[in-house]
């Protein structure tokens, strides 16, 4: 009997399961999921843990097709869509900072140290199709401009709420020393004015401060409405990089434009406009000439120089990767090589090189600041 137990203990599968159990008890997510797969194997109606359900909700929201393939093909034993919907619960269809969002923020705050509570508040608008939808379960029509309880709270009664919304205004909280991103609130808007945007910003900052987060940076793109909102927050005709925090005067509030959006704007202006530096042209056609010169060759100075970089579509303009590659070190080095080799199409390009190097250096500085 002792020999049988000893052989069983040395069995590979027993050792593997024991290691999985040990790692799962220590908080290893992969081990916990694999252990639950073993526990539910062969069961027609298994009972799922909260840990498994949370990850399945995230997986299915990111890719429904891959989730359903893994579930229906039998590769993994996974809960069906109706089970996940029951776990999530009904949607409240509220705007602003809802009770469920506050609960998420409070839960996240408990896991953070004092230093990790310092964060950035990012706001942005995205275009949506103006359409009204009747939700039978709620008995209401959705799709109009909606500020919820904030309409009366912030004195936004002058905004018409019977118009279809064409923009979604979102606020996202991002950690500075810790990489967490939490959606804070959202509103359905249409032609939102800077004065009303400032009211929503200050209200969101105050709500986050009441929960316990220390927002010290406000980030938005350089849209004209956002520029005016920053000027209103600065209390003058210009945007100040640091202002008094309207939610808590114990720490300042730094105003920052979205550097990713600025880089894409620089790329668009560089490719589509005739820029100059002290009378010398900044010519983006040099990149087209470089693309033509290396086309069909086995050895290329710039391996990833493509049409998406030189003539991007409206959708491709949204991608950061192509904007970064336009001002890449390999592109700059290739232009310098063609200039030094005496190629007739690449003469008098000093202004263009100076501009590209300056943008590249600025981008590297912004990346360092973002890490800090």
Rosetta blueprint (number, residue, H / E / L):
1 X L
2 X H
3 X H
4 X H
5 X H
6 X H
7 X H
8 X H
9 X H
10 X H
11 X L
12 X H
13 X H
14 X H
15 X H
16 X H
17 X H
18 X H
19 X H
20 X H
21 X H
22 X H
23 X H
24 X H
25 X H
26 X L
27 X L
28 X L
29 X H
30 X H
31 X H
32 X H
33 X H
34 X H
35 X H
36 X H
37 X H
38 X H
39 X H
40 X H
41 X L
42 X L
43 X L
44 X L
45 X L
46 X L
47 X L
48 X L
49 X L
50 X H
51 X H
52 X H
53 X H
54 X H
55 X H
56 X H
57 X H
58 X H
59 X H
60 X H
61 X H
62 X H
63 X L
64 X H
65 X H
66 X H
67 X H
68 X H
69 X H
70 X H
71 X H
72 X H
73 X L
74 X L
75 X L
76 X L
77 X L
78 X L
79 X L
80 X L
81 X H
82 X H
83 X H
84 X H
85 X H
86 X H
87 X H
88 X H
89 X L
90 X L
91 X L
92 X L
93 X L
94 X L
95 X L
96 X L
97 X L
98 X L
99 X H
100 X H
101 X H
102 X H
103 X H
104 X H
105 X H
106 X H
107 X H
108 X H
109 X H
110 X H
111 X L
112 X L
113 X L
114 X L
115 X H
116 X H
117 X H
118 X E
119 X E
120 X E
121 X E
122 X E
123 X E
124 X E
125 X E
126 X E
127 X E
128 X L
129 X L
130 X L
131 X L
132 X L
133 X E
134 X E
135 X E
136 X L
137 X L
138 X L
139 X L
140 X E
141 X E
142 X E
143 X L
144 X E
145 X L
146 X E
147 X L
148 X L
149 X L
150 X H
151 X H
152 X H
153 X H
154 X L
155 X L
156 X L
157 X L
158 X L
159 X L
160 X L
161 X L
162 X L
163 X L
164 X E
165 X L
166 X L
167 X E
168 X E
169 X E
170 X E
171 X E
172 X E
173 X E
174 X E
175 X E
176 X L
177 X L
178 X L
179 X L
180 X L
181 X E
182 X E
183 X E
184 X E
185 X E
186 X E
187 X E
188 X E
189 X E
190 X L
191 X L
192 X L
193 X L
194 X H
195 X H
196 X H
197 X H
198 X H
199 X H
200 X H
201 X H
202 X H
203 X H
204 X H
205 X H
206 X H
207 X H
208 X H
209 X H
210 X H
211 X H
212 X L
213 X L
214 X E
215 X E
216 X E
217 X E
218 X E
219 X E
220 X E
221 X L
222 X L
223 X L
224 X H
225 X H
226 X H
227 X H
228 X H
229 X H
230 X H
231 X H
232 X H
233 X H
234 X H
235 X L
236 X L
237 X L
238 X L
239 X L
240 X L
241 X L
242 X E
243 X E
244 X E
245 X L
246 X L
247 X L
248 X L
249 X L
250 X L
251 X L
252 X E
253 X E
254 X E
255 X E
256 X E
257 X E
258 X L
259 X H
260 X H
261 X H
262 X H
263 X H
264 X H
265 X H
266 X H
267 X H
268 X H
269 X H
270 X H
271 X H
272 X H
273 X L
274 X L
275 X E
276 X E
277 X E
278 X L
279 X L
280 X E
281 X E
282 X E
283 X L
284 X L
285 X H
286 X H
287 X H
288 X H
289 X H
290 X H
291 X H
292 X H
293 X H
294 X H
295 X L
296 X L
297 X L
298 X L
299 X L
300 X L
301 X L
302 X L
303 X L
304 X L
305 X L
306 X L
307 X H
308 X H
309 X H
310 X H
311 X L
312 X L
313 X L
314 X L
315 X L
316 X H
317 X H
318 X H
319 X L
320 X H
321 X H
322 X H
323 X H
324 X H
325 X H
326 X H
327 X L
328 X L
329 X H
330 X H
331 X H
332 X H
333 X H
334 X H
335 X H
336 X H
337 X H
338 X H
339 X H
340 X H
341 X L
342 X L
343 X L
344 X H
345 X H
346 X H
347 X L
348 X L
349 X L
350 X H
351 X H
352 X H
353 X H
354 X H
355 X H
356 X H
357 X H
358 X H
359 X H
360 X H
361 X H
362 X H
363 X H
364 X H
365 X H
366 X H
367 X H
368 X H
369 X H
370 X H
371 X H
372 X L
